[in-house]
Amino acid sequence: MMKEHGLDVLLLTKPSNMFYLTGDGRLCAYAMITQDAQVAIGVPSTDVEDVTALAYFDHIVGFELA
C-alpha cells in the first residue's frame, strides 16, 4: 500500500502504534517502517539495551535527550 500511495517510509511516534508493530511502545521514541518492511527504532541511549531485548526491529539507534 505504501508504494501505491507514494510513501517511502512511515514514521510512528504514538506509543500504542509502536507497541502494536514492534512490541515496544515507550515514550520519547520513534519507529520508521520502510516499503520493504524494514523497521528502524530510535530510543534514548539509556533504553537501547531494554528495547533490544523486547522489540522487533532491523535497526536501532540511541539518542541523547536534551
N, CA, C and O atoms as a printed pandas DataFrame, in Angstrom:
     atom_number atom_name residue_name chain_id  residue_number  x_coord  y_coord  z_coord
0              1         N          MET        A               1    0.812   -1.195    0.000
1              2        CA          MET        A               1    0.000    0.000    0.000
2              3         C          MET        A               1    0.857    1.261    0.000
3              4         O          MET        A               1    0.469    2.281   -0.569
4              5         N          MET        A               2    2.018    1.188    0.636
5              6        CA          MET        A               2    2.875    2.371    0.686
6              7         C          MET        A               2    3.304    2.797   -0.717
7              8         O          MET        A               2    3.230    3.977   -1.058
8              9         N          LYS        A               3    3.753    1.837   -1.532
9             10        CA          LYS        A               3    4.147    2.157   -2.904
10            11         C          LYS        A               3    2.973    2.738   -3.673
11            12         O          LYS        A               3    3.119    3.708   -4.417
12            13         N          GLU        A               4    1.824    2.141   -3.488
13            14        CA          GLU        A               4    0.610    2.571   -4.167
14            15         C          GLU        A               4    0.291    4.034   -3.888
15            16         O          GLU        A               4   -0.231    4.742   -4.749
16            17         N          HIS        A               5    0.611    4.480   -2.672
17            18        CA          HIS        A               5    0.314    5.854   -2.266
18            19         C          HIS        A               5    1.533    6.770   -2.303
19            20         O          HIS        A               5    1.463    7.911   -1.847
20            21         N          GLY        A               6    2.649    6.283   -2.843
21            22        CA          GLY        A               6    3.844    7.102   -3.000
22            23         C          GLY        A               6    4.574    7.392   -1.695
23            24         O          GLY        A               6    5.227    8.428   -1.573
24            25         N          LEU        A               7    4.472    6.484   -0.711
25            26        CA          LEU        A               7    5.143    6.677    0.568
26            27         C          LEU        A               7    6.405    5.829    0.635
27            28         O          LEU        A               7    6.379    4.643    0.304
28            29         N          ASP        A               8    7.498    6.430    1.058
29            30        CA          ASP        A               8    8.752    5.697    1.208
30            31         C          ASP        A               8    8.898    5.114    2.607
31            32         O          ASP        A               8    9.489    4.048    2.782
32            33         N          VAL        A               9    8.359    5.813    3.601
33            34        CA          VAL        A               9    8.531    5.387    4.994
34            35         C          VAL        A               9    7.355    5.878    5.831
35            36         O          VAL        A               9    6.791    6.940    5.571
36            37         N          LEU        A              10    6.996    5.088    6.839
37            38        CA          LEU        A              10    6.012    5.516    7.828
38            39         C          LEU        A              10    6.762    5.868    9.097
39            40         O          LEU        A              10    7.630    5.110    9.532
40            41         N          LEU        A              11    6.448    6.991    9.691
41            42        CA          LEU        A              11    7.050    7.422   10.944
42            43         C          LEU        A              11    6.021    7.272   12.046
43            44         O          LEU        A              11    4.944    7.865   11.984
44            45         N          LEU        A              12    6.348    6.487   13.043
45            46        CA          LEU        A              12    5.448    6.262   14.175
46            47         C          LEU        A              12    6.018    6.927   15.417
47            48         O          LEU        A              12    7.196    6.761   15.733
48            49         N          THR        A              13    5.182    7.678   16.119
49            50        CA          THR        A              13    5.608    8.286   17.375
50            51         C          THR        A              13    4.629    8.010   18.510
51            52         O          THR        A              13    4.953    8.241   19.674
52            53         N          LYS        A              14    3.450    7.522   18.187
53            54        CA          LYS        A              14    2.457    7.209   19.220
54            55         C          LYS        A              14    2.801    5.861   19.842
55            56         O          LYS        A              14    2.905    4.862   19.131
56            57         N          PRO        A              15    2.978    5.821   21.166
57            58        CA          PRO        A              15    3.395    4.577   21.819
58            59         C          PRO        A              15    2.517    3.363   21.498
59            60         O          PRO        A              15    3.043    2.267   21.309
60            61         N          SER        A              16    1.208    3.531   21.433
61            62        CA          SER        A              16    0.344    2.370   21.164
62            63         C          SER        A              16    0.573    1.821   19.757
63            64         O          SER        A              16    0.536    0.605   19.567
64            65         N          ASN        A              17    0.805    2.670   18.785
65            66        CA          ASN        A              17    1.093    2.202   17.424
66            67         C          ASN        A              17    2.442    1.505   17.360
67            68         O          ASN        A              17    2.591    0.475   16.702
68            69         N          MET        A              18    3.423    2.074   18.049
69            70        CA          MET        A              18    4.746    1.459   18.076
70            71         C          MET        A              18    4.693    0.093   18.748
71            72         O          MET        A              18    5.321   -0.853   18.273
72            73         N          PHE        A              19    3.953   -0.019   19.842
73            74        CA          PHE        A              19    3.840   -1.298   20.545
74            75         C          PHE        A              19    3.188   -2.344   19.645
75            76         O          PHE        A              19    3.637   -3.489   19.590
76            77         N          TYR        A              20    2.149   -1.955   18.954
77            78        CA          TYR        A              20    1.434   -2.887   18.069
78            79         C          TYR        A              20    2.360   -3.443   16.985
79            80         O          TYR        A              20    2.306   -4.631   16.666
80            81         N          LEU        A              21    3.200   -2.588   16.427
81            82        CA          LEU        A              21    4.030   -3.003   15.298
82            83         C          LEU        A              21    5.412   -3.522   15.672
83            84         O          LEU        A              21    6.015   -4.261   14.893
84            85         N          THR        A              22    5.935   -3.157   16.849
85            86        CA          THR        A              22    7.301   -3.564   17.193
86            87         C          THR        A              22    7.394   -4.358   18.495
87            88         O          THR        A              22    8.386   -5.051   18.723
88            89         N          GLY        A              23    6.387   -4.268   19.339
89            90        CA          GLY        A              23    6.455   -4.932   20.633
90            91         C          GLY        A              23    6.974   -4.042   21.741
91            92         O          GLY        A              23    7.063   -4.477   22.889
92            93         N          ASP        A              24    7.319   -2.805   21.425
93            94        CA          ASP        A              24    7.770   -1.851   22.437
94            95         C          ASP        A              24    7.181   -0.491   22.110
95            96         O          ASP        A              24    7.283   -0.029   20.973
96            97         N          GLY        A              25    6.571    0.149   23.082
97            98        CA          GLY        A              25    5.914    1.425   22.833
98            99         C          GLY        A              25    6.215    2.462   23.894
99           100         O          GLY        A              25    5.302    3.038   24.486
100          101         N          ARG        A              26    7.475    2.697   24.132
101          102        CA          ARG        A              26    7.830    3.667   25.173
102          103         C          ARG        A              26    7.728    5.106   24.680
103          104         O          ARG        A              26    7.769    5.379   23.481
104          105         N          LEU        A              27    7.596    6.005   25.628
105          106        CA          LEU        A              27    7.560    7.429   25.321
106          107         C          LEU        A              27    8.945    7.885   24.857
107          108         O          LEU        A              27    9.935    7.187   25.076
108          109         N          CYS        A              28    9.013    9.024   24.234
109          110        CA          CYS        A              28   10.280    9.612   23.772
110          111         C          CYS        A              28   11.015    8.686   22.812
111          112         O          CYS        A              28   12.241    8.588   22.869
112          113         N          ALA        A              29   10.295    8.016   21.946
113          114        CA          ALA        A              29   10.910    7.125   20.966
114          115         C          ALA        A              29   10.177    7.276   19.634
115          116         O          ALA        A              29    9.133    7.924   19.557
116          117         N          TYR        A              30   10.735    6.672   18.596
117          118        CA          TYR        A              30   10.076    6.672   17.292
118          119         C          TYR        A              30   10.424    5.385   16.565
119          120         O          TYR        A              30   11.406    4.719   16.892
120          121         N          ALA        A              31    9.625    5.049   15.592
121          122        CA          ALA        A              31    9.896    3.901   14.727
122          123         C          ALA        A              31    9.620    4.317   13.289
123          124         O          ALA        A              31    8.715    5.108   13.019
124          125         N          MET        A              32   10.397    3.784   12.389
125          126        CA          MET        A              32   10.197    4.026   10.962
126          127         C          MET        A              32   10.082    2.673   10.273
127          128         O          MET        A              32   10.859    1.758   10.547
128          129         N          ILE        A              33    9.114    2.554    9.385
129          130        CA          ILE        A              33    8.911    1.327    8.623
130          131         C          ILE        A              33    8.988    1.680    7.145
131          132         O          ILE        A              33    8.291    2.577    6.671
132          133         N          THR        A              34    9.848    0.958    6.420
133          134        CA          THR        A              34   10.058    1.242    5.008
134          135         C          THR        A              34    9.155    0.380    4.136
135          136         O          THR        A              34    8.494   -0.538    4.621
136          137         N          GLN        A              35    9.135    0.685    2.853
137          138        CA          GLN        A              35    8.335   -0.086    1.895
138          139         C          GLN        A              35    8.708   -1.563    1.887
139          140         O          GLN        A              35    7.849   -2.418    1.668
140          141         N          ASP        A              36    9.969   -1.867    2.122
141          142        CA          ASP        A              36   10.395   -3.268    2.104
142          143         C          ASP        A              36   10.365   -3.906    3.492
143          144         O          ASP        A              36   11.064   -4.886    3.750
144          145         N          ALA        A              37    9.546   -3.340    4.384
145          146        CA          ALA        A              37    9.265   -3.890    5.716
146          147         C          ALA        A              37   10.454   -3.863    6.675
147          148         O          ALA        A              37   10.499   -4.652    7.619
148          149         N          GLN        A              38   11.404   -2.980    6.450
149          150        CA          GLN        A              38   12.492   -2.776    7.395
150          151         C          GLN        A              38   11.989   -1.861    8.506
151          152         O          GLN        A              38   11.311   -0.869    8.241
152          153         N          VAL        A              39   12.322   -2.197    9.749
153          154        CA          VAL        A              39   11.871   -1.429   10.902
154          155         C          VAL        A              39   13.092   -0.839   11.602
155          156         O          VAL        A              39   14.007   -1.563   11.993
156          157         N          ALA        A              40   13.093    0.476   11.753
157          158        CA          ALA        A              40   14.156    1.166   12.484
158          159         C          ALA        A              40   13.527    1.851   13.694
159          160         O          ALA        A              40   12.466    2.468   13.594
160          161         N          ILE        A              41   14.197    1.733   14.830
161          162        CA          ILE        A              41   13.696    2.319   16.067
162          163         C          ILE        A              41   14.739    3.284   16.608
163          164         O          ILE        A              41   15.935    2.997   16.588
164          165         N          GLY        A              42   14.279    4.421   17.086
165          166        CA          GLY        A              42   15.136    5.378   17.778
166          167         C          GLY        A              42   14.628    5.534   19.199
167          168         O          GLY        A              42   13.454    5.836   19.417
168          169         N          VAL        A              43   15.504    5.329   20.159
169          170        CA          VAL        A              43   15.141    5.422   21.577
170          171         C          VAL        A              43   16.246    6.168   22.316
171          172         O          VAL        A              43   17.366    6.277   21.816
172          173         N          PRO        A              44   15.936    6.681   23.503
173          174        CA          PRO        A              44   17.011    7.277   24.299
174          175         C          PRO        A              44   18.132    6.252   24.520
175          176         O          PRO        A              44   17.872    5.061   24.691
176          177         N          SER        A              45   19.349    6.721   24.514
177          178        CA          SER        A              45   20.508    5.831   24.659
178          179         C          SER        A              45   20.396    4.930   25.877
179          180         O          SER        A              45   20.853    3.788   25.846
180          181         N          THR        A              46   19.796    5.428   26.942
181          182        CA          THR        A              46   19.666    4.643   28.170
182          183         C          THR        A              46   18.680    3.481   28.015
183          184         O          THR        A              46   18.664    2.582   28.855
184          185         N          ASP        A              47   17.864    3.480   26.970
185          186        CA          ASP        A              47   16.857    2.437   26.755
186          187         C          ASP        A              47   17.240    1.401   25.706
187          188         O          ASP        A              47   16.512    0.427   25.511
188          189         N          VAL        A              48   18.360    1.589   25.033
189          190        CA          VAL        A              48   18.728    0.699   23.925
190          191         C          VAL        A              48   18.784   -0.761   24.369
191          192         O          VAL        A              48   18.264   -1.629   23.667
192          193         N          GLU        A              49   19.389   -1.049   25.494
193          194        CA          GLU        A              49   19.519   -2.435   25.944
194          195         C          GLU        A              49   18.154   -3.076   26.202
195          196         O          GLU        A              49   17.923   -4.218   25.805
196          197         N          ASP        A              50   17.245   -2.345   26.867
197          198        CA          ASP        A              50   15.904   -2.871   27.132
198          199         C          ASP        A              50   15.138   -3.128   25.838
199          200         O          ASP        A              50   14.523   -4.182   25.674
200          201         N          VAL        A              51   15.176   -2.179   24.935
201          202        CA          VAL        A              51   14.429   -2.304   23.686
202          203         C          VAL        A              51   14.988   -3.455   22.849
203          204         O          VAL        A              51   14.229   -4.176   22.201
204          205         N          THR        A              52   16.296   -3.628   22.861
205          206        CA          THR        A              52   16.917   -4.715   22.114
206          207         C          THR        A              52   16.360   -6.065   22.563
207          208         O          THR        A              52   16.198   -6.973   21.749
208          209         N          ALA        A              53   16.071   -6.194   23.839
209          210        CA          ALA        A              53   15.548   -7.455   24.377
210          211         C          ALA        A              53   14.055   -7.638   24.128
211          212         O          ALA        A              53   13.569   -8.768   24.123
212          213         N          LEU        A              54   13.314   -6.540   23.920
213          214        CA          LEU        A              54   11.851   -6.615   23.855
214          215         C          LEU        A              54   11.235   -6.468   22.473
215          216         O          LEU        A              54   10.193   -7.066   22.205
216          217         N          ALA        A              55   11.834   -5.706   21.608
217          218        CA          ALA        A              55   11.163   -5.285   20.373
218          219         C          ALA        A              55   11.661   -6.023   19.136
219          220         O          ALA        A              55   12.758   -6.580   19.117
220          221         N          TYR        A              56   10.818   -6.010   18.105
221          222        CA          TYR        A              56   11.197   -6.486   16.779
222          223         C          TYR        A              56   11.679   -5.279   15.992
223          224         O          TYR        A              56   10.966   -4.280   15.903
224          225         N          PHE        A              57   12.867   -5.352   15.425
225          226        CA          PHE        A              57   13.385   -4.260   14.600
226          227         C          PHE        A              57   14.551   -4.784   13.773
227          228         O          PHE        A              57   15.117   -5.840   14.057
228          229         N          ASP        A              58   14.893   -4.020   12.745
229          230        CA          ASP        A              58   16.053   -4.344   11.923
230          231         C          ASP        A              58   17.236   -3.441   12.261
231          232         O          ASP        A              58   18.391   -3.840   12.112
232          233         N          HIS        A              59   16.947   -2.238   12.709
233          234        CA          HIS        A              59   17.977   -1.256   13.052
234          235         C          HIS        A              59   17.527   -0.506   14.298
235          236         O          HIS        A              59   16.338   -0.249   14.484
236          237         N          ILE        A              60   18.494   -0.155   15.152
237          238        CA          ILE        A              60   18.180    0.630   16.337
238          239         C          ILE        A              60   19.247    1.702   16.503
239          240         O          ILE        A              60   20.424    1.480   16.217
240          241         N          VAL        A              61   18.817    2.861   16.968
241          242        CA          VAL        A              61   19.750    3.955   17.233
242          243         C          VAL        A              61   19.365    4.568   18.576
243          244         O          VAL        A              61   18.185    4.732   18.889
244          245         N          GLY        A              62   20.368    4.895   19.347
245          246        CA          GLY        A              62   20.137    5.585   20.612
246          247         C          GLY        A              62   20.425    7.064   20.433
247          248         O          GLY        A              62   21.331    7.447   19.694
248          249         N          PHE        A              63   19.652    7.886   21.112
249          250        CA          PHE        A              63   19.889    9.324   21.047
250          251         C          PHE        A              63   19.886    9.896   22.448
251          252         O          PHE        A              63   19.339    9.291   23.370
252          253         N          GLU        A              64   20.489   11.051   22.609
253          254        CA          GLU        A              64   20.560   11.734   23.897
254          255         C          GLU        A              64   19.374   12.683   24.041
255          256         O          GLU        A              64   19.035   13.415   23.111
256          257         N          LEU        A              65   18.756   12.662   25.203
257          258        CA          LEU        A              65   17.679   13.607   25.495
258          259         C          LEU        A              65   18.288   14.908   25.983
259          260         O          LEU        A              65   19.260   14.905   26.738
260          261         N          ALA        A              66   17.722   16.001   25.557
261          262        CA          ALA        A              66   18.255   17.317   25.970
262          263         C          ALA        A              66   17.721   17.732   27.321
263          264         O          ALA        A              66   18.064   18.805   27.817
